[in-house]
Amino acid sequence: MTRAVCTGFLLVVCAACLILGLTYDYRFILASAIVLAITAVIQFPFREEEGWECSCGYDLSYMPKQSTKCPECGKSASLEWSASPGELPRKTSKRLHMTVLWLILSLILFLLFAALVFVS
């Protein structure tokens, strides 16, 4: 939950910095690249067990099989099985792909900033 809120906030800050950078000052593009890199960094660690945890942190492997709600917080919970051992759950692999995308975009923004400073 906290990770999702921080990610959303940082993505909004990144977009605002990028808009300011393209309209006013190129240094905001550098700030946008840094904020996007920080957004990617807060996504770590990636664990196999994330499909077995509730958003409140309760280990769902102790949940009764017939129950559909987390015993700790009462939210609806579903266990996410992976197809083979060592494979990340869908939610985690999606977060991993987004993190790689954010790191690549951060590098592109940094290179754009460097090119704009070099040309100016």
Biopython code that builds the backbone (N, CA, C, O; Angstrom):
import numpy as np
from Bio.PDB.StructureBuilder import StructureBuilder

atoms = [
    (1, "MET", "N", (0.828, -1.196, 0.000)),
    (1, "MET", "CA", (0.000, 0.000, 0.000)),
    (1, "MET", "C", (0.866, 1.251, 0.000)),
    (1, "MET", "O", (0.656, 2.154, -0.810)),
    (2, "THR", "N", (1.839, 1.308, 0.904)),
    (2, "THR", "CA", (2.691, 2.484, 0.994)),
    (2, "THR", "C", (3.525, 2.639, -0.266)),
    (2, "THR", "O", (3.717, 3.750, -0.761)),
    (3, "ARG", "N", (4.019, 1.521, -0.783)),
    (3, "ARG", "CA", (4.818, 1.562, -2.001)),
    (3, "ARG", "C", (3.989, 2.108, -3.165)),
    (3, "ARG", "O", (4.497, 2.894, -3.964)),
    (4, "ALA", "N", (2.740, 1.708, -3.270)),
    (4, "ALA", "CA", (1.875, 2.166, -4.363)),
    (4, "ALA", "C", (1.587, 3.661, -4.241)),
    (4, "ALA", "O", (1.574, 4.368, -5.248)),
    (5, "VAL", "N", (1.361, 4.143, -3.042)),
    (5, "VAL", "CA", (1.087, 5.570, -2.836)),
    (5, "VAL", "C", (2.320, 6.396, -3.165)),
    (5, "VAL", "O", (2.220, 7.421, -3.840)),
    (6, "CYS", "N", (3.484, 5.958, -2.693)),
    (6, "CYS", "CA", (4.732, 6.674, -2.985)),
    (6, "CYS", "C", (5.024, 6.677, -4.480)),
    (6, "CYS", "O", (5.452, 7.690, -5.032)),
    (7, "THR", "N", (4.793, 5.538, -5.135)),
    (7, "THR", "CA", (5.023, 5.453, -6.573)),
    (7, "THR", "C", (4.121, 6.413, -7.330)),
    (7, "THR", "O", (4.585, 7.124, -8.222)),
    (8, "GLY", "N", (2.850, 6.444, -6.990)),
    (8, "GLY", "CA", (1.923, 7.359, -7.650)),
    (8, "GLY", "C", (2.307, 8.810, -7.456)),
    (8, "GLY", "O", (2.278, 9.597, -8.403)),
    (9, "PHE", "N", (2.668, 9.169, -6.231)),
    (9, "PHE", "CA", (3.077, 10.543, -5.934)),
    (9, "PHE", "C", (4.327, 10.918, -6.718)),
    (9, "PHE", "O", (4.395, 11.998, -7.305)),
    (10, "LEU", "N", (5.318, 10.027, -6.728)),
    (10, "LEU", "CA", (6.559, 10.328, -7.434)),
    (10, "LEU", "C", (6.359, 10.408, -8.949)),
    (10, "LEU", "O", (7.033, 11.193, -9.617)),
    (11, "LEU", "N", (5.447, 9.613, -9.496)),
    (11, "LEU", "CA", (5.169, 9.702, -10.926)),
    (11, "LEU", "C", (4.505, 11.031, -11.282)),
    (11, "LEU", "O", (4.771, 11.594, -12.344)),
    (12, "VAL", "N", (3.645, 11.531, -10.398)),
    (12, "VAL", "CA", (3.023, 12.849, -10.620)),
    (12, "VAL", "C", (4.084, 13.947, -10.554)),
    (12, "VAL", "O", (4.083, 14.862, -11.377)),
    (13, "VAL", "N", (4.991, 13.857, -9.574)),
    (13, "VAL", "CA", (6.076, 14.836, -9.458)),
    (13, "VAL", "C", (6.970, 14.782, -10.695)),
    (13, "VAL", "O", (7.397, 15.817, -11.207)),
    (14, "CYS", "N", (7.249, 13.571, -11.169)),
    (14, "CYS", "CA", (8.077, 13.400, -12.369)),
    (14, "CYS", "C", (7.419, 14.043, -13.588)),
    (14, "CYS", "O", (8.084, 14.730, -14.363)),
    (15, "ALA", "N", (6.127, 13.823, -13.759)),
    (15, "ALA", "CA", (5.411, 14.414, -14.888)),
    (15, "ALA", "C", (5.412, 15.941, -14.797)),
    (15, "ALA", "O", (5.591, 16.626, -15.805)),
    (16, "ALA", "N", (5.210, 16.474, -13.584)),
    (16, "ALA", "CA", (5.224, 17.927, -13.411)),
    (16, "ALA", "C", (6.605, 18.499, -13.726)),
    (16, "ALA", "O", (6.717, 19.532, -14.385)),
    (17, "CYS", "N", (7.648, 17.829, -13.257)),
    (17, "CYS", "CA", (9.010, 18.293, -13.556)),
    (17, "CYS", "C", (9.307, 18.224, -15.044)),
    (17, "CYS", "O", (9.970, 19.106, -15.589)),
    (18, "LEU", "N", (8.824, 17.190, -15.697)),
    (18, "LEU", "CA", (9.059, 17.057, -17.132)),
    (18, "LEU", "C", (8.348, 18.165, -17.913)),
    (18, "LEU", "O", (8.910, 18.715, -18.860)),
    (19, "ILE", "N", (7.127, 18.490, -17.523)),
    (19, "ILE", "CA", (6.395, 19.578, -18.184)),
    (19, "ILE", "C", (7.114, 20.904, -17.963)),
    (19, "ILE", "O", (7.274, 21.692, -18.896)),
    (20, "LEU", "N", (7.550, 21.150, -16.720)),
    (20, "LEU", "CA", (8.298, 22.380, -16.439)),
    (20, "LEU", "C", (9.612, 22.407, -17.205)),
    (20, "LEU", "O", (10.041, 23.459, -17.677)),
    (21, "GLY", "N", (10.250, 21.246, -17.327)),
    (21, "GLY", "CA", (11.526, 21.186, -18.029)),
    (21, "GLY", "C", (11.397, 21.461, -19.506)),
    (21, "GLY", "O", (12.274, 22.085, -20.103)),
    (22, "LEU", "N", (10.318, 21.005, -20.099)),
    (22, "LEU", "CA", (10.132, 21.229, -21.525)),
    (22, "LEU", "C", (9.672, 22.647, -21.832)),
    (22, "LEU", "O", (9.849, 23.123, -22.953)),
    (23, "THR", "N", (9.080, 23.335, -20.847)),
    (23, "THR", "CA", (8.576, 24.682, -21.108)),
    (23, "THR", "C", (9.482, 25.790, -20.558)),
    (23, "THR", "O", (9.609, 26.840, -21.187)),
    (24, "TYR", "N", (10.114, 25.578, -19.396)),
    (24, "TYR", "CA", (10.863, 26.661, -18.765)),
    (24, "TYR", "C", (12.374, 26.436, -18.727)),
    (24, "TYR", "O", (13.135, 27.156, -19.372)),
    (25, "ASP", "N", (12.790, 25.441, -17.973)),
    (25, "ASP", "CA", (14.218, 25.282, -17.713)),
    (25, "ASP", "C", (14.600, 23.812, -17.865)),
    (25, "ASP", "O", (13.888, 22.926, -17.390)),
    (26, "TYR", "N", (15.724, 23.558, -18.527)),
    (26, "TYR", "CA", (16.150, 22.186, -18.785)),
    (26, "TYR", "C", (16.533, 21.420, -17.510)),
    (26, "TYR", "O", (16.538, 20.189, -17.503)),
    (27, "ARG", "N", (16.849, 22.145, -16.442)),
    (27, "ARG", "CA", (17.229, 21.458, -15.199)),
    (27, "ARG", "C", (16.079, 20.647, -14.614)),
    (27, "ARG", "O", (16.306, 19.694, -13.868)),
    (28, "PHE", "N", (14.857, 21.017, -14.947)),
    (28, "PHE", "CA", (13.715, 20.230, -14.484)),
    (28, "PHE", "C", (13.663, 18.861, -15.157)),
    (28, "PHE", "O", (13.111, 17.916, -14.594)),
    (29, "ILE", "N", (14.238, 18.744, -16.367)),
    (29, "ILE", "CA", (14.324, 17.436, -17.013)),
    (29, "ILE", "C", (15.256, 16.536, -16.215)),
    (29, "ILE", "O", (14.981, 15.348, -16.046)),
    (30, "LEU", "N", (16.358, 17.096, -15.722)),
    (30, "LEU", "CA", (17.267, 16.326, -14.865)),
    (30, "LEU", "C", (16.560, 15.919, -13.571)),
    (30, "LEU", "O", (16.719, 14.791, -13.106)),
    (31, "ALA", "N", (15.783, 16.834, -12.991)),
    (31, "ALA", "CA", (15.028, 16.504, -11.780)),
    (31, "ALA", "C", (14.020, 15.396, -12.062)),
    (31, "ALA", "O", (13.816, 14.510, -11.231)),
    (32, "SER", "N", (13.399, 15.446, -13.216)),
    (32, "SER", "CA", (12.452, 14.403, -13.598)),
    (32, "SER", "C", (13.147, 13.055, -13.733)),
    (32, "SER", "O", (12.606, 12.035, -13.305)),
    (33, "ALA", "N", (14.342, 13.038, -14.324)),
    (33, "ALA", "CA", (15.102, 11.790, -14.445)),
    (33, "ALA", "C", (15.468, 11.227, -13.080)),
    (33, "ALA", "O", (15.403, 10.017, -12.865)),
    (34, "ILE", "N", (15.848, 12.093, -12.167)),
    (34, "ILE", "CA", (16.219, 11.642, -10.817)),
    (34, "ILE", "C", (15.002, 11.102, -10.080)),
    (34, "ILE", "O", (15.083, 10.053, -9.440)),
    (35, "VAL", "N", (13.878, 11.802, -10.161)),
    (35, "VAL", "CA", (12.657, 11.345, -9.489)),
    (35, "VAL", "C", (12.190, 10.006, -10.064)),
    (35, "VAL", "O", (11.727, 9.142, -9.319)),
    (36, "LEU", "N", (12.305, 9.830, -11.359)),
    (36, "LEU", "CA", (11.914, 8.565, -11.983)),
    (36, "LEU", "C", (12.842, 7.434, -11.561)),
    (36, "LEU", "O", (12.389, 6.305, -11.371)),
    (37, "ALA", "N", (14.129, 7.719, -11.411)),
    (37, "ALA", "CA", (15.060, 6.707, -10.918)),
    (37, "ALA", "C", (14.734, 6.327, -9.470)),
    (37, "ALA", "O", (14.817, 5.155, -9.104)),
    (38, "ILE", "N", (14.371, 7.297, -8.661)),
    (38, "ILE", "CA", (13.980, 7.016, -7.271)),
    (38, "ILE", "C", (12.704, 6.187, -7.244)),
    (38, "ILE", "O", (12.567, 5.284, -6.418)),
    (39, "THR", "N", (11.772, 6.486, -8.139)),
    (39, "THR", "CA", (10.542, 5.698, -8.240)),
    (39, "THR", "C", (10.863, 4.241, -8.544)),
    (39, "THR", "O", (10.245, 3.336, -7.983)),
    (40, "ALA", "N", (11.814, 4.016, -9.420)),
    (40, "ALA", "CA", (12.202, 2.645, -9.758)),
    (40, "ALA", "C", (12.891, 1.963, -8.582)),
    (40, "ALA", "O", (12.686, 0.772, -8.349)),
    (41, "VAL", "N", (13.698, 2.702, -7.847)),
    (41, "VAL", "CA", (14.453, 2.107, -6.744)),
    (41, "VAL", "C", (13.536, 1.675, -5.598)),
    (41, "VAL", "O", (13.811, 0.667, -4.947)),
    (42, "ILE", "N", (12.450, 2.415, -5.336)),
    (42, "ILE", "CA", (11.586, 2.033, -4.213)),
    (42, "ILE", "C", (10.763, 0.788, -4.510)),
    (42, "ILE", "O", (10.062, 0.290, -3.629)),
    (43, "GLN", "N", (10.834, 0.278, -5.736)),
    (43, "GLN", "CA", (10.095, -0.939, -6.080)),
    (43, "GLN", "C", (10.784, -2.203, -5.579)),
    (43, "GLN", "O", (10.153, -3.259, -5.538)),
    (44, "PHE", "N", (12.042, -2.131, -5.202)),
    (44, "PHE", "CA", (12.777, -3.302, -4.740)),
    (44, "PHE", "C", (12.414, -3.615, -3.313)),
    (44, "PHE", "O", (12.015, -2.686, -2.609)),
    (45, "PRO", "N", (12.510, -4.825, -2.816)),
    (45, "PRO", "CA", (12.944, -6.072, -3.442)),
    (45, "PRO", "C", (11.777, -6.790, -4.113)),
    (45, "PRO", "O", (10.612, -6.524, -3.816)),
    (46, "PHE", "N", (12.108, -7.697, -5.014)),
    (46, "PHE", "CA", (11.137, -8.557, -5.682)),
    (46, "PHE", "C", (11.285, -9.950, -5.073)),
    (46, "PHE", "O", (12.376, -10.520, -5.089)),
    (47, "ARG", "N", (10.193, -10.500, -4.537)),
    (47, "ARG", "CA", (10.264, -11.795, -3.857)),
    (47, "ARG", "C", (9.222, -12.740, -4.426)),
    (47, "ARG", "O", (8.169, -12.318, -4.906)),
    (48, "GLU", "N", (9.534, -14.026, -4.364)),
    (48, "GLU", "CA", (8.585, -15.046, -4.810)),
    (48, "GLU", "C", (7.354, -15.081, -3.916)),
    (48, "GLU", "O", (6.261, -15.405, -4.379)),
    (49, "GLU", "N", (7.520, -14.754, -2.656)),
    (49, "GLU", "CA", (6.451, -14.916, -1.672)),
    (49, "GLU", "C", (5.427, -13.800, -1.701)),
    (49, "GLU", "O", (4.482, -13.837, -0.913)),
    (50, "GLU", "N", (5.567, -12.816, -2.563)),
    (50, "GLU", "CA", (4.635, -11.690, -2.559)),
    (50, "GLU", "C", (3.219, -12.107, -2.889)),
    (50, "GLU", "O", (2.275, -11.443, -2.459)),
    (51, "GLY", "N", (3.037, -13.174, -3.631)),
    (51, "GLY", "CA", (1.701, -13.661, -3.939)),
    (51, "GLY", "C", (1.029, -14.303, -2.739)),
    (51, "GLY", "O", (-0.164, -14.605, -2.778)),
    (52, "TRP", "N", (1.783, -14.512, -1.683)),
    (52, "TRP", "CA", (1.269, -15.156, -0.479)),
    (52, "TRP", "C", (1.161, -14.180, 0.685)),
    (52, "TRP", "O", (0.990, -14.607, 1.827)),
    (53, "GLU", "N", (1.254, -12.887, 0.423)),
    (53, "GLU", "CA", (1.151, -11.883, 1.476)),
    (53, "GLU", "C", (-0.010, -10.943, 1.195)),
    (53, "GLU", "O", (-0.290, -10.591, 0.049)),
    (54, "CYS", "N", (-0.675, -10.549, 2.270)),
    (54, "CYS", "CA", (-1.718, -9.536, 2.162)),
    (54, "CYS", "C", (-1.048, -8.168, 2.114)),
    (54, "CYS", "O", (0.129, -8.049, 2.453)),
    (55, "SER", "N", (-1.765, -7.151, 1.708)),
    (55, "SER", "CA", (-1.194, -5.804, 1.666)),
    (55, "SER", "C", (-0.864, -5.291, 3.067)),
    (55, "SER", "O", (-0.053, -4.377, 3.219)),
    (56, "CYS", "N", (-1.496, -5.883, 4.102)),
    (56, "CYS", "CA", (-1.177, -5.475, 5.476)),
    (56, "CYS", "C", (0.085, -6.158, 5.989)),
    (56, "CYS", "O", (0.584, -5.804, 7.057)),
    (57, "GLY", "N", (0.613, -7.141, 5.237)),
    (57, "GLY", "CA", (1.837, -7.818, 5.638)),
    (57, "GLY", "C", (1.622, -9.195, 6.237)),
    (57, "GLY", "O", (2.590, -9.888, 6.550)),
    (58, "TYR", "N", (0.375, -9.605, 6.403)),
    (58, "TYR", "CA", (0.084, -10.912, 6.997)),
    (58, "TYR", "C", (0.466, -12.020, 6.017)),
    (58, "TYR", "O", (0.189, -11.916, 4.823)),
    (59, "ASP", "N", (1.101, -13.079, 6.518)),
    (59, "ASP", "CA", (1.494, -14.223, 5.703)),
    (59, "ASP", "C", (0.266, -15.085, 5.451)),
    (59, "ASP", "O", (-0.226, -15.745, 6.366)),
    (60, "LEU", "N", (-0.234, -15.085, 4.215)),
    (60, "LEU", "CA", (-1.473, -15.782, 3.885)),
    (60, "LEU", "C", (-1.322, -17.297, 3.833)),
    (60, "LEU", "O", (-2.320, -18.002, 3.681)),
    (61, "SER", "N", (-0.117, -17.812, 3.954)),
    (61, "SER", "CA", (0.034, -19.262, 3.958)),
    (61, "SER", "C", (-0.554, -19.870, 5.232)),
    (61, "SER", "O", (-0.797, -21.076, 5.280)),
    (62, "TYR", "N", (-0.786, -19.056, 6.259)),
    (62, "TYR", "CA", (-1.414, -19.521, 7.495)),
    (62, "TYR", "C", (-2.929, -19.348, 7.481)),
    (62, "TYR", "O", (-3.602, -19.727, 8.439)),
    (63, "MET", "N", (-3.468, -18.784, 6.412)),
    (63, "MET", "CA", (-4.898, -18.541, 6.306)),
    (63, "MET", "C", (-5.633, -19.865, 6.099)),
    (63, "MET", "O", (-5.150, -20.722, 5.359)),
    (64, "PRO", "N", (-6.786, -20.049, 6.735)),
    (64, "PRO", "CA", (-7.564, -21.276, 6.490)),
    (64, "PRO", "C", (-7.953, -21.389, 5.016)),
    (64, "PRO", "O", (-8.250, -20.381, 4.374)),
    (65, "LYS", "N", (-7.951, -22.601, 4.482)),
    (65, "LYS", "CA", (-8.178, -22.815, 3.050)),
    (65, "LYS", "C", (-9.552, -22.341, 2.587)),
    (65, "LYS", "O", (-9.677, -21.856, 1.463)),
    (66, "GLN", "N", (-10.586, -22.465, 3.416)),
    (66, "GLN", "CA", (-11.934, -22.075, 3.009)),
    (66, "GLN", "C", (-12.183, -20.572, 3.146)),
    (66, "GLN", "O", (-13.195, -20.072, 2.656)),
    (67, "SER", "N", (-11.293, -19.855, 3.792)),
    (67, "SER", "CA", (-11.466, -18.424, 4.005)),
    (67, "SER", "C", (-11.070, -17.633, 2.758)),
    (67, "SER", "O", (-10.154, -18.019, 2.032)),
    (68, "THR", "N", (-11.763, -16.532, 2.521)),
    (68, "THR", "CA", (-11.432, -15.652, 1.403)),
    (68, "THR", "C", (-11.006, -14.268, 1.883)),
    (68, "THR", "O", (-10.740, -13.379, 1.074)),
    (69, "LYS", "N", (-10.943, -14.089, 3.200)),
    (69, "LYS", "CA", (-10.560, -12.798, 3.767)),
    (69, "LYS", "C", (-9.325, -12.954, 4.629)),
    (69, "LYS", "O", (-9.109, -13.999, 5.243)),
    (70, "CYS", "N", (-8.521, -11.915, 4.670)),
    (70, "CYS", "CA", (-7.321, -11.908, 5.506)),
    (70, "CYS", "C", (-7.739, -11.911, 6.972)),
    (70, "CYS", "O", (-8.562, -11.086, 7.367)),
    (71, "PRO", "N", (-7.197, -12.816, 7.793)),
    (71, "PRO", "CA", (-7.559, -12.838, 9.211)),
    (71, "PRO", "C", (-7.082, -11.602, 9.972)),
    (71, "PRO", "O", (-7.639, -11.266, 11.017)),
    (72, "GLU", "N", (-6.059, -10.925, 9.457)),
    (72, "GLU", "CA", (-5.489, -9.781, 10.157)),
    (72, "GLU", "C", (-6.277, -8.496, 9.921)),
    (72, "GLU", "O", (-6.624, -7.797, 10.874)),
    (73, "CYS", "N", (-6.565, -8.176, 8.643)),
    (73, "CYS", "CA", (-7.202, -6.889, 8.340)),
    (73, "CYS", "C", (-8.619, -7.021, 7.782)),
    (73, "CYS", "O", (-9.364, -6.041, 7.777)),
    (74, "GLY", "N", (-9.009, -8.207, 7.313)),
    (74, "GLY", "CA", (-10.357, -8.423, 6.812)),
    (74, "GLY", "C", (-10.547, -8.157, 5.322)),
    (74, "GLY", "O", (-11.656, -8.313, 4.809)),
    (75, "LYS", "N", (-9.484, -7.755, 4.614)),
    (75, "LYS", "CA", (-9.601, -7.528, 3.177)),
    (75, "LYS", "C", (-9.733, -8.867, 2.461)),
    (75, "LYS", "O", (-9.282, -9.900, 2.957)),
    (76, "SER", "N", (-10.359, -8.830, 1.283)),
    (76, "SER", "CA", (-10.453, -10.076, 0.520)),
    (76, "SER", "C", (-9.055, -10.435, 0.015)),
    (76, "SER", "O", (-8.311, -9.582, -0.468)),
    (77, "ALA", "N", (-8.724, -11.701, 0.139)),
    (77, "ALA", "CA", (-7.385, -12.159, -0.206)),
    (77, "ALA", "C", (-7.479, -13.355, -1.128)),
    (77, "ALA", "O", (-8.346, -14.214, -0.969)),
    (78, "SER", "N", (-6.582, -13.399, -2.087)),
    (78, "SER", "CA", (-6.504, -14.556, -2.956)),
    (78, "SER", "C", (-5.037, -14.927, -3.117)),
    (78, "SER", "O", (-4.181, -14.074, -3.350)),
    (79, "LEU", "N", (-4.774, -16.210, -2.987)),
    (79, "LEU", "CA", (-3.402, -16.675, -3.134)),
    (79, "LEU", "C", (-3.075, -16.760, -4.620)),
    (79, "LEU", "O", (-3.893, -17.207, -5.423)),
    (80, "GLU", "N", (-1.892, -16.335, -4.966)),
    (80, "GLU", "CA", (-1.485, -16.341, -6.360)),
    (80, "GLU", "C", (-0.441, -17.436, -6.551)),
    (80, "GLU", "O", (0.676, -17.346, -6.040)),
    (81, "TRP", "N", (-0.817, -18.447, -7.280)),
    (81, "TRP", "CA", (0.067, -19.567, -7.524)),
    (81, "TRP", "C", (0.887, -19.290, -8.767)),
    (81, "TRP", "O", (0.387, -18.732, -9.744)),
    (82, "SER", "N", (2.148, -19.683, -8.726)),
    (82, "SER", "CA", (2.968, -19.552, -9.920)),
    (82, "SER", "C", (3.034, -20.904, -10.626)),
    (82, "SER", "O", (2.862, -21.951, -10.002)),
    (83, "ALA", "N", (3.282, -20.869, -11.915)),
    (83, "ALA", "CA", (3.258, -22.086, -12.717)),
    (83, "ALA", "C", (4.393, -23.042, -12.369)),
    (83, "ALA", "O", (4.219, -24.260, -12.410)),
    (84, "SER", "N", (5.543, -22.494, -12.030)),
    (84, "SER", "CA", (6.677, -23.354, -11.693)),
    (84, "SER", "C", (7.464, -22.730, -10.554)),
    (84, "SER", "O", (7.410, -21.517, -10.352)),
    (85, "PRO", "N", (8.204, -23.559, -9.798)),
    (85, "PRO", "CA", (9.001, -23.011, -8.701)),
    (85, "PRO", "C", (10.054, -22.046, -9.236)),
    (85, "PRO", "O", (10.645, -22.278, -10.290)),
    (86, "GLY", "N", (10.274, -20.986, -8.514)),
    (86, "GLY", "CA", (11.251, -19.987, -8.923)),
    (86, "GLY", "C", (10.684, -18.902, -9.813)),
    (86, "GLY", "O", (11.390, -17.951, -10.150)),
    (87, "GLU", "N", (9.427, -19.021, -10.201)),
    (87, "GLU", "CA", (8.783, -18.020, -11.047)),
    (87, "GLU", "C", (8.101, -16.990, -10.160)),
    (87, "GLU", "O", (7.504, -17.336, -9.141)),
    (88, "LEU", "N", (8.193, -15.726, -10.551)),
    (88, "LEU", "CA", (7.568, -14.660, -9.772)),
    (88, "LEU", "C", (6.068, -14.617, -10.040)),
    (88, "LEU", "O", (5.634, -14.933, -11.147)),
    (89, "PRO", "N", (5.268, -14.232, -9.045)),
    (89, "PRO", "CA", (3.826, -14.055, -9.277)),
    (89, "PRO", "C", (3.575, -12.949, -10.300)),
    (89, "PRO", "O", (4.442, -12.108, -10.537)),
    (90, "ARG", "N", (2.385, -12.954, -10.903)),
    (90, "ARG", "CA", (2.037, -11.975, -11.942)),
    (90, "ARG", "C", (2.197, -10.535, -11.454)),
    (90, "ARG", "O", (2.755, -9.693, -12.158)),
    (91, "LYS", "N", (1.712, -10.264, -10.265)),
    (91, "LYS", "CA", (1.776, -8.907, -9.726)),
    (91, "LYS", "C", (3.231, -8.451, -9.584)),
    (91, "LYS", "O", (3.566, -7.309, -9.897)),
    (92, "THR", "N", (4.077, -9.341, -9.116)),
    (92, "THR", "CA", (5.485, -9.011, -8.929)),
    (92, "THR", "C", (6.200, -8.863, -10.256)),
    (92, "THR", "O", (7.010, -7.950, -10.417)),
    (93, "SER", "N", (5.920, -9.745, -11.215)),
    (93, "SER", "CA", (6.586, -9.631, -12.514)),
    (93, "SER", "C", (6.131, -8.368, -13.248)),
    (93, "SER", "O", (6.921, -7.763, -13.973)),
    (94, "LYS", "N", (4.884, -7.965, -13.074)),
    (94, "LYS", "CA", (4.404, -6.714, -13.670)),
    (94, "LYS", "C", (5.139, -5.522, -13.061)),
    (94, "LYS", "O", (5.517, -4.588, -13.768)),
    (95, "ARG", "N", (5.338, -5.562, -11.740)),
    (95, "ARG", "CA", (6.079, -4.492, -11.068)),
    (95, "ARG", "C", (7.538, -4.475, -11.525)),
    (95, "ARG", "O", (8.127, -3.404, -11.668)),
    (96, "LEU", "N", (8.120, -5.644, -11.754)),
    (96, "LEU", "CA", (9.490, -5.733, -12.243)),
    (96, "LEU", "C", (9.615, -5.128, -13.639)),
    (96, "LEU", "O", (10.568, -4.399, -13.915)),
    (97, "HIS", "N", (8.665, -5.423, -14.515)),
    (97, "HIS", "CA", (8.690, -4.858, -15.860)),
    (97, "HIS", "C", (8.533, -3.340, -15.827)),
    (97, "HIS", "O", (9.212, -2.635, -16.573)),
    (98, "MET", "N", (7.657, -2.836, -14.981)),
    (98, "MET", "CA", (7.477, -1.383, -14.871)),
    (98, "MET", "C", (8.745, -0.722, -14.328)),
    (98, "MET", "O", (9.104, 0.375, -14.756)),
    (99, "THR", "N", (9.418, -1.380, -13.397)),
    (99, "THR", "CA", (10.657, -0.838, -12.841)),
    (99, "THR", "C", (11.730, -0.721, -13.909)),
    (99, "THR", "O", (12.425, 0.291, -13.983)),
    (100, "VAL", "N", (11.869, -1.745, -14.735)),
    (100, "VAL", "CA", (12.848, -1.695, -15.828)),
    (100, "VAL", "C", (12.486, -0.573, -16.800)),
    (100, "VAL", "O", (13.367, 0.151, -17.264)),
    (101, "LEU", "N", (11.211, -0.427, -17.107)),
    (101, "LEU", "CA", (10.764, 0.646, -17.995)),
    (101, "LEU", "C", (11.093, 2.015, -17.406)),
    (101, "LEU", "O", (11.570, 2.899, -18.118)),
    (102, "TRP", "N", (10.840, 2.194, -16.111)),
    (102, "TRP", "CA", (11.139, 3.479, -15.468)),
    (102, "TRP", "C", (12.633, 3.769, -15.463)),
    (102, "TRP", "O", (13.036, 4.918, -15.641)),
    (103, "LEU", "N", (13.460, 2.747, -15.262)),
    (103, "LEU", "CA", (14.910, 2.965, -15.299)),
    (103, "LEU", "C", (15.369, 3.360, -16.703)),
    (103, "LEU", "O", (16.228, 4.229, -16.853)),
    (104, "ILE", "N", (14.809, 2.731, -17.720)),
    (104, "ILE", "CA", (15.164, 3.081, -19.099)),
    (104, "ILE", "C", (14.706, 4.503, -19.417)),
    (104, "ILE", "O", (15.453, 5.270, -20.023)),
    (105, "LEU", "N", (13.483, 4.862, -19.014)),
    (105, "LEU", "CA", (13.000, 6.228, -19.246)),
    (105, "LEU", "C", (13.831, 7.264, -18.494)),
    (105, "LEU", "O", (14.059, 8.367, -18.990)),
    (106, "SER", "N", (14.277, 6.903, -17.305)),
    (106, "SER", "CA", (15.136, 7.799, -16.538)),
    (106, "SER", "C", (16.455, 8.034, -17.256)),
    (106, "SER", "O", (16.951, 9.160, -17.299)),
    (107, "LEU", "N", (17.020, 6.980, -17.817)),
    (107, "LEU", "CA", (18.260, 7.119, -18.570)),
    (107, "LEU", "C", (18.045, 7.976, -19.829)),
    (107, "LEU", "O", (18.892, 8.802, -20.170)),
    (108, "ILE", "N", (16.918, 7.777, -20.512)),
    (108, "ILE", "CA", (16.611, 8.579, -21.705)),
    (108, "ILE", "C", (16.454, 10.053, -21.339)),
    (108, "ILE", "O", (16.939, 10.926, -22.058)),
    (109, "LEU", "N", (15.775, 10.334, -20.217)),
    (109, "LEU", "CA", (15.615, 11.731, -19.791)),
    (109, "LEU", "C", (16.956, 12.355, -19.426)),
    (109, "LEU", "O", (17.200, 13.526, -19.715)),
    (110, "PHE", "N", (17.826, 11.571, -18.790)),
    (110, "PHE", "CA", (19.147, 12.097, -18.454)),
    (110, "PHE", "C", (19.944, 12.400, -19.724)),
    (110, "PHE", "O", (20.612, 13.430, -19.808)),
    (111, "LEU", "N", (19.875, 11.508, -20.705)),
    (111, "LEU", "CA", (20.572, 11.751, -21.973)),
    (111, "LEU", "C", (19.982, 12.954, -22.715)),
    (111, "LEU", "O", (20.718, 13.707, -23.353)),
    (112, "LEU", "N", (18.658, 13.138, -22.636)),
    (112, "LEU", "CA", (18.013, 14.308, -23.235)),
    (112, "LEU", "C", (18.513, 15.577, -22.572)),
    (112, "LEU", "O", (18.808, 16.562, -23.250)),
    (113, "PHE", "N", (18.610, 15.560, -21.249)),
    (113, "PHE", "CA", (19.132, 16.721, -20.522)),
    (113, "PHE", "C", (20.578, 17.018, -20.947)),
    (113, "PHE", "O", (20.939, 18.168, -21.197)),
    (114, "ALA", "N", (21.389, 15.968, -21.023)),
    (114, "ALA", "CA", (22.794, 16.164, -21.408)),
    (114, "ALA", "C", (22.895, 16.718, -22.828)),
    (114, "ALA", "O", (23.733, 17.577, -23.101)),
    (115, "ALA", "N", (22.048, 16.231, -23.728)),
    (115, "ALA", "CA", (22.073, 16.722, -25.103)),
    (115, "ALA", "C", (21.635, 18.183, -25.167)),
    (115, "ALA", "O", (22.235, 18.979, -25.890)),
    (116, "LEU", "N", (20.599, 18.539, -24.419)),
    (116, "LEU", "CA", (20.118, 19.926, -24.430)),
    (116, "LEU", "C", (21.151, 20.879, -23.833)),
    (116, "LEU", "O", (21.312, 22.000, -24.315)),
    (117, "VAL", "N", (21.843, 20.442, -22.796)),
    (117, "VAL", "CA", (22.883, 21.297, -22.194)),
    (117, "VAL", "C", (24.068, 21.426, -23.144)),
    (117, "VAL", "O", (24.657, 22.499, -23.272)),
    (118, "PHE", "N", (24.411, 20.329, -23.806)),
    (118, "PHE", "CA", (25.543, 20.355, -24.726)),
    (118, "PHE", "C", (25.265, 21.248, -25.932)),
    (118, "PHE", "O", (26.155, 21.964, -26.393)),
    (119, "VAL", "N", (24.032, 21.208, -26.446)),
    (119, "VAL", "CA", (23.663, 22.018, -27.602)),
    (119, "VAL", "C", (23.567, 23.490, -27.239)),
    (119, "VAL", "O", (23.921, 24.351, -28.045)),
    (120, "SER", "N", (23.100, 23.785, -26.054)),
    (120, "SER", "CA", (22.898, 25.197, -25.640)),
    (120, "SER", "C", (24.191, 25.930, -25.419)),
    (120, "SER", "O", (24.179, 27.111, -25.072)),
]
sb = StructureBuilder()
sb.init_structure("model")
sb.init_model(0)
sb.init_chain("A")
sb.init_seg("    ")
for serial, (resi, resn, name, xyz) in enumerate(atoms, 1):
    if name == "N":
        sb.init_residue(resn, " ", resi, " ")
    sb.init_atom(name, np.array(xyz, "f"), 0.0, 1.0, " ", f" {name:<3s}", serial, name[0])
structure = sb.get_structure()
